[in-house]
Amino acid sequence: MSWTDEKVAKLKELWGKGSTASQIAEIIGGISRNAVIGKAHRLNLSAKIKTRAATSNQNFENSLEEKNIKNRKGRKSKFKSLIIEKDFEPENPKQLEELDESSCKWPIGHPDEKSFYFCGRSSLKDFSYCKLHLLYAYQPKGKKEEATDKEEVPDFIEKKIQTA
């Protein structure tokens, strides 16, 4: 099967109207759906803008976006509650062999140094770090956008590190 100028013109016209490849193949006749798709691709015809599935899922996608916004707010408030809390327990230096499930595994220093140890404070449930080191390890989404929080947190943490 060869593509004549008339068939190419008909393909462009039907493709522009939003007909499916199967419909175009049936109208032109003597060609397969795959031949229509291949020719449309070679002609750089634009992809279909909207499909039936995309329009029916629009409400579902909107509800997902709303849920994500609510989750982000909840996550931010959890981190802010950690920042506000000021009663960090004192550091309890531990070597690797002394660590257990409930100790903070934040490394202090460089592993090659003799003075290297792990924080050893009580870790939070489902995390490997204490409250203080959790602030370093897990940054809430959108943190970079909030310049005021970004400036406040390091100073506060720095003071806590010095007093701990």
C-alpha positions as CSV (number, residue, x, y, z in Angstrom):
1,M,0.0,0.0,0.0
2,S,1.4,3.4,-0.9
3,W,0.3,6.7,0.4
4,T,-1.0,9.0,-2.3
5,D,-1.4,12.7,-2.0
6,E,-5.1,12.3,-1.8
7,K,-4.9,9.8,1.1
8,V,-2.4,12.0,3.0
9,A,-4.7,15.0,2.6
10,K,-7.7,12.9,3.8
11,L,-5.6,11.7,6.8
12,K,-4.6,15.2,7.8
13,E,-8.2,16.4,7.5
14,L,-9.7,13.5,9.6
15,W,-6.8,13.7,12.1
16,G,-7.4,17.4,12.6
17,K,-11.1,16.7,13.3
18,G,-10.2,14.3,16.0
19,S,-11.1,11.0,14.4
20,T,-9.5,7.9,15.7
21,A,-6.9,6.0,13.8
22,S,-9.3,3.1,13.3
23,Q,-12.0,5.4,11.9
24,I,-9.5,7.0,9.5
25,A,-8.3,3.6,8.3
26,E,-11.9,2.5,7.7
27,I,-12.8,5.7,5.8
28,I,-9.6,5.8,3.6
29,G,-9.8,2.0,3.0
30,G,-7.1,-0.5,2.2
31,I,-4.9,0.5,5.2
32,S,-4.5,-0.6,8.8
33,R,-4.9,1.4,11.9
34,N,-1.2,1.0,12.6
35,A,-0.4,2.4,9.1
36,V,-2.5,5.5,9.9
37,I,-0.7,6.0,13.3
38,G,2.7,5.5,11.6
39,K,2.0,8.0,8.8
40,A,0.6,10.6,11.3
41,H,3.7,10.2,13.3
42,R,6.0,10.7,10.3
43,L,4.0,13.7,9.3
44,N,4.4,15.1,12.8
45,L,0.7,15.6,13.3
46,S,-0.1,16.8,16.8
47,A,-1.1,14.2,19.3
48,K,-4.8,13.9,20.3
49,I,-5.4,16.7,22.8
50,K,-8.2,15.1,25.0
51,T,-9.3,11.5,25.3
52,R,-12.4,10.3,26.9
53,A,-10.5,8.8,29.8
54,A,-8.8,12.1,30.5
55,T,-12.0,14.1,30.7
56,S,-13.8,11.6,32.9
57,N,-10.9,11.5,35.3
58,Q,-10.7,15.3,35.7
59,N,-12.9,15.4,38.8
60,F,-10.9,12.6,40.3
61,E,-7.6,14.5,39.7
62,N,-9.0,17.6,41.2
63,S,-10.0,15.8,44.4
64,L,-6.5,14.3,44.6
65,E,-4.9,17.7,44.3
66,E,-7.2,19.0,47.2
67,K,-6.1,16.0,49.3
68,N,-2.4,16.6,48.6
69,I,-2.8,20.2,49.7
70,K,-4.4,19.1,53.0
71,N,-1.6,16.5,53.6
72,R,1.1,19.1,53.0
73,K,-0.5,21.4,55.6
74,G,-0.6,18.6,58.1
75,R,3.0,17.6,57.5
76,K,4.2,21.2,57.9
77,S,2.3,21.6,61.2
78,K,4.0,18.3,62.5
79,F,7.4,19.8,61.8
80,K,6.5,23.1,63.3
81,S,5.4,21.4,66.5
82,L,8.9,19.8,66.7
83,I,10.5,23.2,66.3
84,I,8.4,24.8,69.0
85,E,9.2,22.1,71.5
86,K,12.3,23.1,73.5
87,D,12.9,20.2,75.9
88,F,15.6,18.2,74.1
89,E,17.2,15.6,76.2
90,P,21.0,15.7,76.6
91,E,23.1,13.9,74.1
92,N,24.1,10.3,75.1
93,P,27.2,9.5,73.0
94,K,27.2,5.9,71.8
95,Q,29.5,3.7,69.6
96,L,28.0,1.6,66.8
97,E,27.9,-1.5,68.9
98,E,25.9,0.2,71.7
99,L,23.1,1.4,69.4
100,D,19.6,-0.1,69.7
101,E,16.2,0.5,68.1
102,S,15.3,3.3,70.4
103,S,18.6,5.4,70.1
104,C,19.2,8.2,67.7
105,K,21.6,7.1,65.0
106,W,22.7,10.5,63.9
107,P,26.5,10.4,63.3
108,I,28.6,13.1,65.1
109,G,32.0,13.8,63.5
110,H,33.8,11.8,60.8
111,P,34.0,8.0,60.9
112,D,37.8,8.1,60.5
113,E,38.2,10.2,63.7
114,K,38.7,8.7,67.1
115,S,36.1,11.0,68.6
116,F,33.4,9.8,66.2
117,Y,30.1,8.7,67.9
118,F,26.3,8.6,67.4
119,C,23.9,11.0,69.2
120,G,22.3,8.3,71.3
121,R,19.2,10.3,72.5
122,S,15.8,8.6,72.4
123,S,14.6,8.3,68.8
124,L,11.0,9.1,67.8
125,K,8.7,6.2,67.0
126,D,9.1,5.0,63.4
127,F,12.2,7.2,62.9
128,S,16.0,6.6,63.4
129,Y,16.6,10.0,64.8
130,C,15.8,12.1,67.9
131,K,13.6,15.2,67.7
132,L,16.6,17.6,67.0
133,H,18.2,15.5,64.3
134,L,14.8,14.8,62.7
135,L,14.6,18.5,61.9
136,Y,17.9,18.1,59.9
137,A,17.0,14.9,58.2
138,Y,13.4,15.5,57.1
139,Q,12.7,18.9,55.7
140,P,9.0,19.7,55.0
141,K,8.0,20.4,51.4
142,G,8.0,24.0,50.4
143,K,10.6,24.8,53.1
144,K,12.9,26.7,50.6
145,E,10.0,29.1,49.8
146,E,9.5,30.2,53.3
147,A,12.5,32.5,53.9
148,T,11.4,33.5,57.4
149,D,11.2,29.9,58.7
150,K,14.5,29.1,57.0
151,E,16.3,31.8,58.9
152,E,14.6,31.1,62.3
153,V,15.2,27.3,62.4
154,P,19.0,27.2,62.0
155,D,19.6,29.7,64.7
156,F,17.3,27.9,67.1
157,I,18.8,24.5,66.3
158,E,22.3,26.0,66.6
159,K,21.5,27.2,70.1
160,K,20.1,23.8,71.1
161,I,23.2,22.1,69.8
162,Q,25.4,24.4,71.9
163,T,23.4,23.9,75.1
164,A,22.9,20.1,74.6
